[in-house]
């Protein structure tokens, strides 16, 4: 699953990337600090509300994003349910038993993964990679070569996914569909993967040639056409988030 940036006018779209990154770290710290499933459920509920009303992500969009994670969370939930230590048995099946403590720990671990994934999903959907690069280089003074690599990773993967869809559609138009046998499927996937890799290498070569022709990396500093986002409102929000995180971490 590749998550692309989605343009919008939501409240989180107007907050600078670094302030949102601080909020993401605060939620991640709370997710690792909370140990009960009730606390994790409350934190996930807050994240869902923020994603809907502050990030402009619909309920269906959030469900599609979280449903992708169910395949990975469900095995972890089952393993934790039967292996976590506990003293209050709920169900006993032969030599295996499900305890109240194991149920709580399994729910806590699963909900924590949903929270961390959802907050990262919201950050990527509401943060323009160009704004992120500009903030990293001009505010944090990170070398622009490293920041440009992050930008390329965020923008290149969605393009690669789109090219894969186009290649698959072209194969269907030409009648090259997946067969029923293993040999035919293997041949189809080999052809498809080869075409995707070829286009990816070609795009990388074109990007490298463009960077070399423009003298990218020849100077220690570079100019920017796009100004950085105002971080006054975001700074206040980040400070409030840090204070709330410290307070909850101290009293809970």
N, C-alpha and C positions, 0 to 999 in steps of 0.2 A: 504494500500500500504506500503510494507516494502522495504526500500532502502538498499541494501547491498553494501559493499565496493568493488570496481572494481580495480584490479591491472592494472597498466599502467606505461608508461614512459613519461607522459605529464609533462609540466612545473609545474603545480600545484601539481603533485604527488611528485615532488622533493623539495617542500617547506615544512618546518616544520609545524606541526598542529597549534601551538600557533600563528604564524604569519598569517596563513590563518584565524584563528579565529578573529584576530584583523581586518582583511579586511572585514570579514563578519559583524562584529559589525559596522564598518564604513559605509558599504552599508545600514545596518539596520537604522542607525541614519539618513542618507540622505533620506531614504524612509519615515521616520516619519517627517522629516523636510520639504520635498517638499509637496506642497499642490495642485498644478495644475496637470491635466492629462498630459499635455505636458512634464513637468518635470519628472513625473513618467514614461512616455513612453521612454524618453531618458535614464533614469536609468535602465529600464528593457532591453533596447537595448544593453547597455553596459554590463550588466550581461550576456546576451545571447552570445555576442561576446567573453567574457572572458571564458564562459563555453565551447564554441566550440574550440577556438584556444589555450587557456591556459590549459583547463581541459581535452581536447580530447573527449568531449561528443558530439556525432553526433547530427545533426539537428533533426533526427527522435527520438533519445533518449530524447531530450529536449521536443519535442512535446508530446511524451507519458507521460512524467512527468507532464507537465503543463495541459494536457487534463484531467488528474485525478482531478485537482483542479477546473475545470469548473463547476462541479456539486455544489460546495460550493460557488463559486464566483458569479454565475449567480443570485441566489436569493438575495444575498447581493447587487448586482448591481441594481436589480429591486426595492428593498425596498428603497435604497438610492436615486434612480432616482425620486421617487414620494414623498419622505418625506423631502428631503433636501430643505432648504429655498432658494428662488431666486426671482428676480424681472424682468427677461427677459423671457417671455413665448415663448416657441417654438411650443408646441402642447397642446391643451386643449380638454380633453375628459370628458364631463359632469362637475362634480365638481372637478375633478382631472386635474392637469396640469403638463407638463414637462417644466422646465425652463433651460436656458443656464447654470446657476450656478449649478443646480442639476445634469445636464448631466456631467459637469466638475468634480463635487465632486464624482459622481458615478464611473466615469472612473478612477479618482485618487485612490479611495479606492480599486477598483478591480485590477488595475495595481500594487498597492503596495503589495497586497497579492501574486501576481505572482512573483514579485521580491524577496520577502522574502522567498518564497518556493523554488525558483530556486537556490538562493545562498546557502540555507541549503542543497539542493539536491546535488549541486556541492561539497560542503564540505564533505558530507558523502561519496560520490562516490570516492573522491580523497584522503581520509584520512584513513590510516590503524589504526584500534582501538588500536593495540599494540603501535604504535608510539604516539598516543594521550595519552595513559596511562603513557608511559615513560616520556613524556613532562610534564604532570600534576604533577607527583610525583618527578621528578628530577629537574625540572626548577621552577615550582610554589610551590614546597614542600607541595603539597596536600597529606594528609594521603593516603597511598596506598590501604587501605581497601575501601575507598570511590571511588578512581579511578578504582579499580578492578570491583566495581559494575557497573560503566559506561561501562567498557569494556564488561562485561557479557551481559548488555542490548543490546549493538550494535551487538554482535556476536550471541546471543541466538535467537533473533527474526527471522533473516534469516533462521536459522536452523529449527525453529518451522514452518516457512512457507514451507520449503522444505519437512518436515515430513508430513504436511497437504496434499501436492501434492501427495506424495507417498501413503498415506492412501486412498486418493480419487481414485488414479489409481488402487490400490488393490481392492477397492470395485467394480469398473467397470469391472475388470477382472473376479471377482467372480459373476458377474451378479447382484450386489446390486446397481442398478441405481435409480435415483430419479423417483418416480412415478408422476402421473399427479394430483392425489388428494392431498388435504392438509394433510390428515392423513399419507399418504405414504411419503410425503416430510418431515413432522415432524419427522417421525421414522428414515428416512435416516440421517437427520441433527443431531438428538440426538445420533445416533450411531457414526457418524463422529466426533462430538464434544467430545464425551466420549473418543474415541481413541486418539484424539489429546491431550486432557488434561492428559490422562494416560501417554502418551509418554513424555509430558513436565515434569510431576512430576517425572517420572523415571530418566530423564536427570538431573533434579535438584538434586535428591538424589545421583546420581553418581558423580556429580560435588562436592557436599558437602562432600561426603566421601573421594574423592581425595584431597580436600583442607585440611580436618582434618588429613589425613594420612601424608601429607607433612608439617604439622605444620604451616599452613597459619595463620598469625595474631599473632603468638607467640612472635614475636620480633618487636620492634618499627620501624626498618628499614629492608629492604630486598635487595637482590642482583638482578641484571638484566643481562640476557644473551644478550639481544639486546641493543646496544648503541642508544642513542638519535640522532635524525637527526641534522645535522649542521644547525644552525639558523642565520648564519651571513647574507646570502642573504635575508632570510626571514625578518630579523630585519630591513634591509634597506627598503624593500618593505612595511613593516608595518608602518615605519616612514613616508614614502611618502604618504601612504593611509591616515594616520591621518592628515597630513598637507593639503592634498586635501580636506578632509572632513571639516576641520576647515575653510578653505578658502571658500568653497561653502556654508557652513552654515552661514558664516559671510556676504557674499555679496548677497546671494539670499534670 
